[in-house]
């Protein structure tokens, strides 16, 4: 694992609610952007009824890149 990969993995995603990060994450950058594949682990500290992901993509991504 490279130092850059290690640094990115330790910079977790912003989680809200009764959850804790669980393990490393990959596929995201500190500025909030993610790649085509995102992986992260979390565990709940209370029973969960739903999981909500708030995602947004610019209109420019509708065209082939």
Secondary structure, DSSP 8 states (H G I E B T S, - for coil): --HHHHHHHHS-----SSEEE-S--EEE-TTS-EEEEEE--EEESS--S---------GGGGS--
